Amino acid sequence: MPKPWIDSVKNARSLTVRNNIGSGNWSSLFSRGLREINRLLSSSSLNITFREAAADASADVIVAVGNGPISYTHDNTTFTSNFDGKRLHGYTGLAGREGSPYIEKAFVFLPTAPEMHTPSGTRRTGIQVMTLILIHEFVHCCGLTDNDHSPDDIFNGNPTTNPGSRPDGDRVGIMGSNGYVWFPPFFLSNSTVGKIQSVW
């Protein structure tokens, strides 16, 4: 079930995002991910904007990479998990005060070196799949949990992989009514849009 943000965030219709990725491929994709989620929200008539934050303290969302134990602390409570830095999935923690239904902060972890299984073996995947992982986690930041995953858009929880001849040719996709649909292009279904609208 989707979770609402605190009123100050909802009223601003904006999520500020801190880039704590560091260097590497993910760092170069951060701005692209912000542009893409904003395009998707705008084209879906969702009046919500993701903006880059200058510091952790001013951020609603903090994005980092992880491999192995990951943790984040909010309201004097530390949450820990074991995270596989080679998988084609990220992790988003929606944090609030104990007993409150409202989100106060979101913590996104991206896999350090996401890998694609190919007929020739396993290798690092490319920019298209990495971009999808990032914007999928940004959809979580809108208040959607794993239970809100959709079968018919980029918010699918278990997409099908389609390795290319090169990493940048890799795709993930879903089974549509007329066969497989591969991303990009990226899109949000009416189901996902409705779930976001329900908490904004």
PyMOL CGO cylinders between C-alpha atoms (Angstrom):
from pymol import cmd
from pymol.cgo import CYLINDER

trace = [
    CYLINDER, 0.00, 0.00, 0.00, 1.44, 3.43, -0.91, 0.3, 1, 1, 1, 1, 1, 1,
    CYLINDER, 1.44, 3.43, -0.91, 2.71, 5.64, 1.91, 0.3, 1, 1, 1, 1, 1, 1,
    CYLINDER, 2.71, 5.64, 1.91, 2.24, 9.42, 2.06, 0.3, 1, 1, 1, 1, 1, 1,
    CYLINDER, 2.24, 9.42, 2.06, 4.99, 11.95, 2.68, 0.3, 1, 1, 1, 1, 1, 1,
    CYLINDER, 4.99, 11.95, 2.68, 4.78, 14.49, 5.49, 0.3, 1, 1, 1, 1, 1, 1,
    CYLINDER, 4.78, 14.49, 5.49, 2.69, 17.57, 4.71, 0.3, 1, 1, 1, 1, 1, 1,
    CYLINDER, 2.69, 17.57, 4.71, 5.64, 19.90, 4.12, 0.3, 1, 1, 1, 1, 1, 1,
    CYLINDER, 5.64, 19.90, 4.12, 6.85, 17.70, 1.25, 0.3, 1, 1, 1, 1, 1, 1,
    CYLINDER, 6.85, 17.70, 1.25, 3.37, 17.05, -0.15, 0.3, 1, 1, 1, 1, 1, 1,
    CYLINDER, 3.37, 17.05, -0.15, 2.53, 20.75, -0.10, 0.3, 1, 1, 1, 1, 1, 1,
    CYLINDER, 2.53, 20.75, -0.10, 5.76, 21.61, -1.92, 0.3, 1, 1, 1, 1, 1, 1,
    CYLINDER, 5.76, 21.61, -1.92, 5.05, 18.90, -4.52, 0.3, 1, 1, 1, 1, 1, 1,
    CYLINDER, 5.05, 18.90, -4.52, 8.80, 18.40, -4.64, 0.3, 1, 1, 1, 1, 1, 1,
    CYLINDER, 8.80, 18.40, -4.64, 11.37, 15.83, -3.53, 0.3, 1, 1, 1, 1, 1, 1,
    CYLINDER, 11.37, 15.83, -3.53, 14.93, 17.07, -3.00, 0.3, 1, 1, 1, 1, 1, 1,
    CYLINDER, 14.93, 17.07, -3.00, 17.55, 14.43, -3.79, 0.3, 1, 1, 1, 1, 1, 1,
    CYLINDER, 17.55, 14.43, -3.79, 21.13, 14.27, -2.53, 0.3, 1, 1, 1, 1, 1, 1,
    CYLINDER, 21.13, 14.27, -2.53, 23.71, 12.58, -4.75, 0.3, 1, 1, 1, 1, 1, 1,
    CYLINDER, 23.71, 12.58, -4.75, 26.04, 10.59, -2.45, 0.3, 1, 1, 1, 1, 1, 1,
    CYLINDER, 26.04, 10.59, -2.45, 27.04, 8.18, -5.20, 0.3, 1, 1, 1, 1, 1, 1,
    CYLINDER, 27.04, 8.18, -5.20, 30.63, 9.34, -5.56, 0.3, 1, 1, 1, 1, 1, 1,
    CYLINDER, 30.63, 9.34, -5.56, 32.47, 8.64, -8.80, 0.3, 1, 1, 1, 1, 1, 1,
    CYLINDER, 32.47, 8.64, -8.80, 31.86, 6.02, -11.45, 0.3, 1, 1, 1, 1, 1, 1,
    CYLINDER, 31.86, 6.02, -11.45, 29.07, 5.17, -13.90, 0.3, 1, 1, 1, 1, 1, 1,
    CYLINDER, 29.07, 5.17, -13.90, 26.24, 5.85, -11.48, 0.3, 1, 1, 1, 1, 1, 1,
    CYLINDER, 26.24, 5.85, -11.48, 27.46, 9.37, -10.81, 0.3, 1, 1, 1, 1, 1, 1,
    CYLINDER, 27.46, 9.37, -10.81, 27.21, 10.27, -14.49, 0.3, 1, 1, 1, 1, 1, 1,
    CYLINDER, 27.21, 10.27, -14.49, 23.67, 8.85, -14.63, 0.3, 1, 1, 1, 1, 1, 1,
    CYLINDER, 23.67, 8.85, -14.63, 22.29, 10.80, -11.65, 0.3, 1, 1, 1, 1, 1, 1,
    CYLINDER, 22.29, 10.80, -11.65, 21.26, 13.91, -13.60, 0.3, 1, 1, 1, 1, 1, 1,
    CYLINDER, 21.26, 13.91, -13.60, 19.85, 11.76, -16.39, 0.3, 1, 1, 1, 1, 1, 1,
    CYLINDER, 19.85, 11.76, -16.39, 17.75, 9.88, -13.83, 0.3, 1, 1, 1, 1, 1, 1,
    CYLINDER, 17.75, 9.88, -13.83, 16.35, 13.13, -12.42, 0.3, 1, 1, 1, 1, 1, 1,
    CYLINDER, 16.35, 13.13, -12.42, 15.43, 14.36, -15.90, 0.3, 1, 1, 1, 1, 1, 1,
    CYLINDER, 15.43, 14.36, -15.90, 13.78, 11.06, -16.77, 0.3, 1, 1, 1, 1, 1, 1,
    CYLINDER, 13.78, 11.06, -16.77, 11.66, 10.75, -13.61, 0.3, 1, 1, 1, 1, 1, 1,
    CYLINDER, 11.66, 10.75, -13.61, 10.56, 14.38, -14.01, 0.3, 1, 1, 1, 1, 1, 1,
    CYLINDER, 10.56, 14.38, -14.01, 9.60, 13.70, -17.63, 0.3, 1, 1, 1, 1, 1, 1,
    CYLINDER, 9.60, 13.70, -17.63, 7.59, 10.64, -16.60, 0.3, 1, 1, 1, 1, 1, 1,
    CYLINDER, 7.59, 10.64, -16.60, 5.78, 12.45, -13.79, 0.3, 1, 1, 1, 1, 1, 1,
    CYLINDER, 5.78, 12.45, -13.79, 5.02, 15.47, -15.98, 0.3, 1, 1, 1, 1, 1, 1,
    CYLINDER, 5.02, 15.47, -15.98, 3.75, 13.38, -18.90, 0.3, 1, 1, 1, 1, 1, 1,
    CYLINDER, 3.75, 13.38, -18.90, 1.49, 11.53, -16.45, 0.3, 1, 1, 1, 1, 1, 1,
    CYLINDER, 1.49, 11.53, -16.45, 0.03, 14.83, -15.15, 0.3, 1, 1, 1, 1, 1, 1,
    CYLINDER, 0.03, 14.83, -15.15, 1.61, 14.22, -11.75, 0.3, 1, 1, 1, 1, 1, 1,
    CYLINDER, 1.61, 14.22, -11.75, 2.61, 17.60, -10.38, 0.3, 1, 1, 1, 1, 1, 1,
    CYLINDER, 2.61, 17.60, -10.38, 5.67, 16.34, -8.51, 0.3, 1, 1, 1, 1, 1, 1,
    CYLINDER, 5.67, 16.34, -8.51, 9.25, 17.41, -9.20, 0.3, 1, 1, 1, 1, 1, 1,
    CYLINDER, 9.25, 17.41, -9.20, 12.57, 15.83, -8.20, 0.3, 1, 1, 1, 1, 1, 1,
    CYLINDER, 12.57, 15.83, -8.20, 15.32, 18.42, -7.55, 0.3, 1, 1, 1, 1, 1, 1,
    CYLINDER, 15.32, 18.42, -7.55, 18.96, 17.97, -6.58, 0.3, 1, 1, 1, 1, 1, 1,
    CYLINDER, 18.96, 17.97, -6.58, 19.80, 18.85, -2.96, 0.3, 1, 1, 1, 1, 1, 1,
    CYLINDER, 19.80, 18.85, -2.96, 23.07, 20.47, -1.88, 0.3, 1, 1, 1, 1, 1, 1,
    CYLINDER, 23.07, 20.47, -1.88, 23.43, 18.58, 1.40, 0.3, 1, 1, 1, 1, 1, 1,
    CYLINDER, 23.43, 18.58, 1.40, 22.12, 15.54, 3.28, 0.3, 1, 1, 1, 1, 1, 1,
    CYLINDER, 22.12, 15.54, 3.28, 20.34, 17.69, 5.85, 0.3, 1, 1, 1, 1, 1, 1,
    CYLINDER, 20.34, 17.69, 5.85, 18.24, 19.49, 3.23, 0.3, 1, 1, 1, 1, 1, 1,
    CYLINDER, 18.24, 19.49, 3.23, 17.45, 16.34, 1.24, 0.3, 1, 1, 1, 1, 1, 1,
    CYLINDER, 17.45, 16.34, 1.24, 14.25, 14.33, 1.29, 0.3, 1, 1, 1, 1, 1, 1,
    CYLINDER, 14.25, 14.33, 1.29, 15.99, 11.52, -0.59, 0.3, 1, 1, 1, 1, 1, 1,
    CYLINDER, 15.99, 11.52, -0.59, 19.60, 10.36, -0.28, 0.3, 1, 1, 1, 1, 1, 1,
    CYLINDER, 19.60, 10.36, -0.28, 21.07, 8.20, -3.06, 0.3, 1, 1, 1, 1, 1, 1,
    CYLINDER, 21.07, 8.20, -3.06, 24.17, 6.04, -2.60, 0.3, 1, 1, 1, 1, 1, 1,
    CYLINDER, 24.17, 6.04, -2.60, 25.66, 2.82, -3.94, 0.3, 1, 1, 1, 1, 1, 1,
    CYLINDER, 25.66, 2.82, -3.94, 26.02, -0.36, -1.94, 0.3, 1, 1, 1, 1, 1, 1,
    CYLINDER, 26.02, -0.36, -1.94, 27.41, -3.86, -1.86, 0.3, 1, 1, 1, 1, 1, 1,
    CYLINDER, 27.41, -3.86, -1.86, 27.15, -6.07, 1.21, 0.3, 1, 1, 1, 1, 1, 1,
    CYLINDER, 27.15, -6.07, 1.21, 25.90, -4.58, 4.49, 0.3, 1, 1, 1, 1, 1, 1,
    CYLINDER, 25.90, -4.58, 4.49, 24.03, -1.28, 4.02, 0.3, 1, 1, 1, 1, 1, 1,
    CYLINDER, 24.03, -1.28, 4.02, 22.47, 0.91, 6.69, 0.3, 1, 1, 1, 1, 1, 1,
    CYLINDER, 22.47, 0.91, 6.69, 20.73, 4.22, 7.26, 0.3, 1, 1, 1, 1, 1, 1,
    CYLINDER, 20.73, 4.22, 7.26, 19.61, 6.02, 10.40, 0.3, 1, 1, 1, 1, 1, 1,
    CYLINDER, 19.61, 6.02, 10.40, 16.47, 8.08, 10.93, 0.3, 1, 1, 1, 1, 1, 1,
    CYLINDER, 16.47, 8.08, 10.93, 14.76, 9.25, 14.12, 0.3, 1, 1, 1, 1, 1, 1,
    CYLINDER, 14.76, 9.25, 14.12, 17.50, 7.58, 16.20, 0.3, 1, 1, 1, 1, 1, 1,
    CYLINDER, 17.50, 7.58, 16.20, 16.76, 4.21, 14.63, 0.3, 1, 1, 1, 1, 1, 1,
    CYLINDER, 16.76, 4.21, 14.63, 19.26, 2.41, 12.40, 0.3, 1, 1, 1, 1, 1, 1,
    CYLINDER, 19.26, 2.41, 12.40, 18.04, 0.08, 9.69, 0.3, 1, 1, 1, 1, 1, 1,
    CYLINDER, 18.04, 0.08, 9.69, 20.44, -2.51, 8.27, 0.3, 1, 1, 1, 1, 1, 1,
    CYLINDER, 20.44, -2.51, 8.27, 20.23, -4.96, 5.41, 0.3, 1, 1, 1, 1, 1, 1,
    CYLINDER, 20.23, -4.96, 5.41, 22.47, -7.13, 3.26, 0.3, 1, 1, 1, 1, 1, 1,
    CYLINDER, 22.47, -7.13, 3.26, 22.53, -5.90, -0.32, 0.3, 1, 1, 1, 1, 1, 1,
    CYLINDER, 22.53, -5.90, -0.32, 23.85, -7.68, -3.40, 0.3, 1, 1, 1, 1, 1, 1,
    CYLINDER, 23.85, -7.68, -3.40, 25.80, -5.10, -5.40, 0.3, 1, 1, 1, 1, 1, 1,
    CYLINDER, 25.80, -5.10, -5.40, 25.67, -7.25, -8.56, 0.3, 1, 1, 1, 1, 1, 1,
    CYLINDER, 25.67, -7.25, -8.56, 21.92, -7.57, -8.90, 0.3, 1, 1, 1, 1, 1, 1,
    CYLINDER, 21.92, -7.57, -8.90, 19.73, -5.61, -11.31, 0.3, 1, 1, 1, 1, 1, 1,
    CYLINDER, 19.73, -5.61, -11.31, 17.68, -4.08, -8.51, 0.3, 1, 1, 1, 1, 1, 1,
    CYLINDER, 17.68, -4.08, -8.51, 18.10, -1.18, -6.11, 0.3, 1, 1, 1, 1, 1, 1,
    CYLINDER, 18.10, -1.18, -6.11, 16.77, -0.79, -2.60, 0.3, 1, 1, 1, 1, 1, 1,
    CYLINDER, 16.77, -0.79, -2.60, 14.72, 2.10, -1.20, 0.3, 1, 1, 1, 1, 1, 1,
    CYLINDER, 14.72, 2.10, -1.20, 13.98, 2.58, 2.49, 0.3, 1, 1, 1, 1, 1, 1,
    CYLINDER, 13.98, 2.58, 2.49, 11.03, 4.88, 3.27, 0.3, 1, 1, 1, 1, 1, 1,
    CYLINDER, 11.03, 4.88, 3.27, 11.68, 6.18, 6.77, 0.3, 1, 1, 1, 1, 1, 1,
    CYLINDER, 11.68, 6.18, 6.77, 9.41, 7.92, 9.26, 0.3, 1, 1, 1, 1, 1, 1,
    CYLINDER, 9.41, 7.92, 9.26, 8.82, 8.17, 12.96, 0.3, 1, 1, 1, 1, 1, 1,
    CYLINDER, 8.82, 8.17, 12.96, 7.77, 5.05, 14.80, 0.3, 1, 1, 1, 1, 1, 1,
    CYLINDER, 7.77, 5.05, 14.80, 4.00, 4.72, 14.79, 0.3, 1, 1, 1, 1, 1, 1,
    CYLINDER, 4.00, 4.72, 14.79, 3.54, 7.39, 12.11, 0.3, 1, 1, 1, 1, 1, 1,
    CYLINDER, 3.54, 7.39, 12.11, 2.24, 6.53, 8.62, 0.3, 1, 1, 1, 1, 1, 1,
    CYLINDER, 2.24, 6.53, 8.62, 4.18, 9.41, 7.04, 0.3, 1, 1, 1, 1, 1, 1,
    CYLINDER, 4.18, 9.41, 7.04, 7.51, 9.31, 5.19, 0.3, 1, 1, 1, 1, 1, 1,
    CYLINDER, 7.51, 9.31, 5.19, 10.09, 11.81, 6.40, 0.3, 1, 1, 1, 1, 1, 1,
    CYLINDER, 10.09, 11.81, 6.40, 13.13, 10.63, 4.46, 0.3, 1, 1, 1, 1, 1, 1,
    CYLINDER, 13.13, 10.63, 4.46, 13.96, 8.10, 1.74, 0.3, 1, 1, 1, 1, 1, 1,
    CYLINDER, 13.96, 8.10, 1.74, 17.25, 6.25, 1.35, 0.3, 1, 1, 1, 1, 1, 1,
    CYLINDER, 17.25, 6.25, 1.35, 18.12, 4.76, -2.04, 0.3, 1, 1, 1, 1, 1, 1,
    CYLINDER, 18.12, 4.76, -2.04, 20.90, 2.23, -2.57, 0.3, 1, 1, 1, 1, 1, 1,
    CYLINDER, 20.90, 2.23, -2.57, 22.03, 1.29, -6.08, 0.3, 1, 1, 1, 1, 1, 1,
    CYLINDER, 22.03, 1.29, -6.08, 24.00, -1.88, -6.87, 0.3, 1, 1, 1, 1, 1, 1,
    CYLINDER, 24.00, -1.88, -6.87, 27.71, -1.09, -7.17, 0.3, 1, 1, 1, 1, 1, 1,
    CYLINDER, 27.71, -1.09, -7.17, 28.27, -3.24, -10.26, 0.3, 1, 1, 1, 1, 1, 1,
    CYLINDER, 28.27, -3.24, -10.26, 24.96, -4.58, -11.68, 0.3, 1, 1, 1, 1, 1, 1,
    CYLINDER, 24.96, -4.58, -11.68, 25.49, -7.63, -13.86, 0.3, 1, 1, 1, 1, 1, 1,
    CYLINDER, 25.49, -7.63, -13.86, 23.64, -9.10, -16.82, 0.3, 1, 1, 1, 1, 1, 1,
    CYLINDER, 23.64, -9.10, -16.82, 23.57, -12.84, -17.53, 0.3, 1, 1, 1, 1, 1, 1,
    CYLINDER, 23.57, -12.84, -17.53, 24.37, -13.46, -21.19, 0.3, 1, 1, 1, 1, 1, 1,
    CYLINDER, 24.37, -13.46, -21.19, 24.90, -16.59, -23.32, 0.3, 1, 1, 1, 1, 1, 1,
    CYLINDER, 24.90, -16.59, -23.32, 28.64, -15.92, -23.00, 0.3, 1, 1, 1, 1, 1, 1,
    CYLINDER, 28.64, -15.92, -23.00, 28.58, -15.50, -19.22, 0.3, 1, 1, 1, 1, 1, 1,
    CYLINDER, 28.58, -15.50, -19.22, 27.95, -12.77, -16.69, 0.3, 1, 1, 1, 1, 1, 1,
    CYLINDER, 27.95, -12.77, -16.69, 29.19, -9.21, -17.25, 0.3, 1, 1, 1, 1, 1, 1,
    CYLINDER, 29.19, -9.21, -17.25, 28.47, -5.64, -16.18, 0.3, 1, 1, 1, 1, 1, 1,
    CYLINDER, 28.47, -5.64, -16.18, 25.33, -4.18, -17.69, 0.3, 1, 1, 1, 1, 1, 1,
    CYLINDER, 25.33, -4.18, -17.69, 25.10, -0.83, -19.48, 0.3, 1, 1, 1, 1, 1, 1,
    CYLINDER, 25.10, -0.83, -19.48, 23.51, 2.58, -19.32, 0.3, 1, 1, 1, 1, 1, 1,
    CYLINDER, 23.51, 2.58, -19.32, 19.95, 1.65, -20.34, 0.3, 1, 1, 1, 1, 1, 1,
    CYLINDER, 19.95, 1.65, -20.34, 19.45, -0.93, -17.58, 0.3, 1, 1, 1, 1, 1, 1,
    CYLINDER, 19.45, -0.93, -17.58, 21.21, 1.23, -15.00, 0.3, 1, 1, 1, 1, 1, 1,
    CYLINDER, 21.21, 1.23, -15.00, 18.96, 4.18, -15.87, 0.3, 1, 1, 1, 1, 1, 1,
    CYLINDER, 18.96, 4.18, -15.87, 15.90, 1.97, -15.43, 0.3, 1, 1, 1, 1, 1, 1,
    CYLINDER, 15.90, 1.97, -15.43, 17.11, 0.81, -12.01, 0.3, 1, 1, 1, 1, 1, 1,
    CYLINDER, 17.11, 0.81, -12.01, 17.57, 4.42, -10.89, 0.3, 1, 1, 1, 1, 1, 1,
    CYLINDER, 17.57, 4.42, -10.89, 14.19, 5.72, -12.05, 0.3, 1, 1, 1, 1, 1, 1,
    CYLINDER, 14.19, 5.72, -12.05, 12.47, 2.60, -10.66, 0.3, 1, 1, 1, 1, 1, 1,
    CYLINDER, 12.47, 2.60, -10.66, 13.87, 3.55, -7.24, 0.3, 1, 1, 1, 1, 1, 1,
    CYLINDER, 13.87, 3.55, -7.24, 12.73, 7.14, -7.75, 0.3, 1, 1, 1, 1, 1, 1,
    CYLINDER, 12.73, 7.14, -7.75, 9.19, 5.78, -8.23, 0.3, 1, 1, 1, 1, 1, 1,
    CYLINDER, 9.19, 5.78, -8.23, 9.57, 4.08, -4.84, 0.3, 1, 1, 1, 1, 1, 1,
    CYLINDER, 9.57, 4.08, -4.84, 10.53, 7.48, -3.43, 0.3, 1, 1, 1, 1, 1, 1,
    CYLINDER, 10.53, 7.48, -3.43, 7.10, 8.78, -4.46, 0.3, 1, 1, 1, 1, 1, 1,
    CYLINDER, 7.10, 8.78, -4.46, 5.73, 6.54, -1.69, 0.3, 1, 1, 1, 1, 1, 1,
    CYLINDER, 5.73, 6.54, -1.69, 5.30, 3.18, -3.39, 0.3, 1, 1, 1, 1, 1, 1,
    CYLINDER, 5.30, 3.18, -3.39, 6.44, -0.02, -1.65, 0.3, 1, 1, 1, 1, 1, 1,
    CYLINDER, 6.44, -0.02, -1.65, 7.35, -3.42, -3.05, 0.3, 1, 1, 1, 1, 1, 1,
    CYLINDER, 7.35, -3.42, -3.05, 3.70, -4.42, -2.63, 0.3, 1, 1, 1, 1, 1, 1,
    CYLINDER, 3.70, -4.42, -2.63, 2.79, -1.70, -5.14, 0.3, 1, 1, 1, 1, 1, 1,
    CYLINDER, 2.79, -1.70, -5.14, 4.88, -3.11, -8.00, 0.3, 1, 1, 1, 1, 1, 1,
    CYLINDER, 4.88, -3.11, -8.00, 3.06, -3.11, -11.33, 0.3, 1, 1, 1, 1, 1, 1,
    CYLINDER, 3.06, -3.11, -11.33, 3.11, -5.80, -14.05, 0.3, 1, 1, 1, 1, 1, 1,
    CYLINDER, 3.11, -5.80, -14.05, 2.81, -3.37, -16.95, 0.3, 1, 1, 1, 1, 1, 1,
    CYLINDER, 2.81, -3.37, -16.95, 5.45, -0.62, -16.75, 0.3, 1, 1, 1, 1, 1, 1,
    CYLINDER, 5.45, -0.62, -16.75, 8.91, 0.27, -15.44, 0.3, 1, 1, 1, 1, 1, 1,
    CYLINDER, 8.91, 0.27, -15.44, 7.69, -0.36, -11.88, 0.3, 1, 1, 1, 1, 1, 1,
    CYLINDER, 7.69, -0.36, -11.88, 7.61, -4.10, -12.49, 0.3, 1, 1, 1, 1, 1, 1,
    CYLINDER, 7.61, -4.10, -12.49, 9.29, -5.97, -9.65, 0.3, 1, 1, 1, 1, 1, 1,
    CYLINDER, 9.29, -5.97, -9.65, 10.62, -8.88, -11.73, 0.3, 1, 1, 1, 1, 1, 1,
    CYLINDER, 10.62, -8.88, -11.73, 11.26, -7.77, -15.32, 0.3, 1, 1, 1, 1, 1, 1,
    CYLINDER, 11.26, -7.77, -15.32, 12.64, -10.03, -18.01, 0.3, 1, 1, 1, 1, 1, 1,
    CYLINDER, 12.64, -10.03, -18.01, 16.24, -9.48, -19.14, 0.3, 1, 1, 1, 1, 1, 1,
    CYLINDER, 16.24, -9.48, -19.14, 17.38, -9.23, -22.74, 0.3, 1, 1, 1, 1, 1, 1,
    CYLINDER, 17.38, -9.23, -22.74, 21.19, -9.03, -23.08, 0.3, 1, 1, 1, 1, 1, 1,
    CYLINDER, 21.19, -9.03, -23.08, 22.59, -7.19, -26.06, 0.3, 1, 1, 1, 1, 1, 1,
    CYLINDER, 22.59, -7.19, -26.06, 25.81, -7.83, -27.92, 0.3, 1, 1, 1, 1, 1, 1,
    CYLINDER, 25.81, -7.83, -27.92, 27.30, -4.96, -25.85, 0.3, 1, 1, 1, 1, 1, 1,
    CYLINDER, 27.30, -4.96, -25.85, 26.43, -3.71, -22.34, 0.3, 1, 1, 1, 1, 1, 1,
    CYLINDER, 26.43, -3.71, -22.34, 24.73, -0.58, -23.68, 0.3, 1, 1, 1, 1, 1, 1,
    CYLINDER, 24.73, -0.58, -23.68, 22.50, -2.83, -25.79, 0.3, 1, 1, 1, 1, 1, 1,
    CYLINDER, 22.50, -2.83, -25.79, 21.12, -4.64, -22.73, 0.3, 1, 1, 1, 1, 1, 1,
    CYLINDER, 21.12, -4.64, -22.73, 17.41, -4.23, -22.00, 0.3, 1, 1, 1, 1, 1, 1,
    CYLINDER, 17.41, -4.23, -22.00, 14.89, -5.32, -19.43, 0.3, 1, 1, 1, 1, 1, 1,
    CYLINDER, 14.89, -5.32, -19.43, 11.19, -5.54, -20.17, 0.3, 1, 1, 1, 1, 1, 1,
    CYLINDER, 11.19, -5.54, -20.17, 7.75, -6.92, -19.49, 0.3, 1, 1, 1, 1, 1, 1,
    CYLINDER, 7.75, -6.92, -19.49, 5.31, -9.24, -21.23, 0.3, 1, 1, 1, 1, 1, 1,
    CYLINDER, 5.31, -9.24, -21.23, 2.63, -7.11, -22.86, 0.3, 1, 1, 1, 1, 1, 1,
    CYLINDER, 2.63, -7.11, -22.86, -0.59, -8.11, -24.58, 0.3, 1, 1, 1, 1, 1, 1,
    CYLINDER, -0.59, -8.11, -24.58, 1.23, -8.33, -27.93, 0.3, 1, 1, 1, 1, 1, 1,
    CYLINDER, 1.23, -8.33, -27.93, 4.54, -9.80, -26.74, 0.3, 1, 1, 1, 1, 1, 1,
    CYLINDER, 4.54, -9.80, -26.74, 7.53, -8.42, -24.89, 0.3, 1, 1, 1, 1, 1, 1,
    CYLINDER, 7.53, -8.42, -24.89, 7.92, -4.67, -24.35, 0.3, 1, 1, 1, 1, 1, 1,
    CYLINDER, 7.92, -4.67, -24.35, 11.53, -3.57, -23.81, 0.3, 1, 1, 1, 1, 1, 1,
    CYLINDER, 11.53, -3.57, -23.81, 12.76, -0.45, -22.01, 0.3, 1, 1, 1, 1, 1, 1,
    CYLINDER, 12.76, -0.45, -22.01, 13.58, 2.19, -23.12, 0.3, 1, 1, 1, 1, 1, 1,
    CYLINDER, 13.58, 2.19, -23.12, 11.33, 3.96, -23.87, 0.3, 1, 1, 1, 1, 1, 1,
    CYLINDER, 11.33, 3.96, -23.87, 10.38, 4.26, -20.20, 0.3, 1, 1, 1, 1, 1, 1,
    CYLINDER, 10.38, 4.26, -20.20, 6.77, 4.75, -19.16, 0.3, 1, 1, 1, 1, 1, 1,
    CYLINDER, 6.77, 4.75, -19.16, 4.39, 4.61, -16.19, 0.3, 1, 1, 1, 1, 1, 1,
    CYLINDER, 4.39, 4.61, -16.19, 1.10, 2.73, -16.41, 0.3, 1, 1, 1, 1, 1, 1,
    CYLINDER, 1.10, 2.73, -16.41, -2.25, 4.09, -15.25, 0.3, 1, 1, 1, 1, 1, 1,
    CYLINDER, -2.25, 4.09, -15.25, -2.04, 1.72, -12.28, 0.3, 1, 1, 1, 1, 1, 1,
    CYLINDER, -2.04, 1.72, -12.28, 1.26, 3.16, -11.06, 0.3, 1, 1, 1, 1, 1, 1,
    CYLINDER, 1.26, 3.16, -11.06, 0.14, 6.72, -11.71, 0.3, 1, 1, 1, 1, 1, 1,
    CYLINDER, 0.14, 6.72, -11.71, -3.04, 6.11, -9.72, 0.3, 1, 1, 1, 1, 1, 1,
    CYLINDER, -3.04, 6.11, -9.72, -1.11, 4.72, -6.77, 0.3, 1, 1, 1, 1, 1, 1,
    CYLINDER, -1.11, 4.72, -6.77, 1.17, 7.79, -6.71, 0.3, 1, 1, 1, 1, 1, 1,
    CYLINDER, 1.17, 7.79, -6.71, -1.84, 10.11, -6.97, 0.3, 1, 1, 1, 1, 1, 1,
    CYLINDER, -1.84, 10.11, -6.97, -3.47, 8.37, -4.02, 0.3, 1, 1, 1, 1, 1, 1,
    CYLINDER, -3.47, 8.37, -4.02, -0.80, 9.63, -1.59, 0.3, 1, 1, 1, 1, 1, 1,
    CYLINDER, -0.80, 9.63, -1.59, -0.12, 13.04, -3.15, 0.3, 1, 1, 1, 1, 1, 1,
]
cmd.load_cgo(trace, "trace")
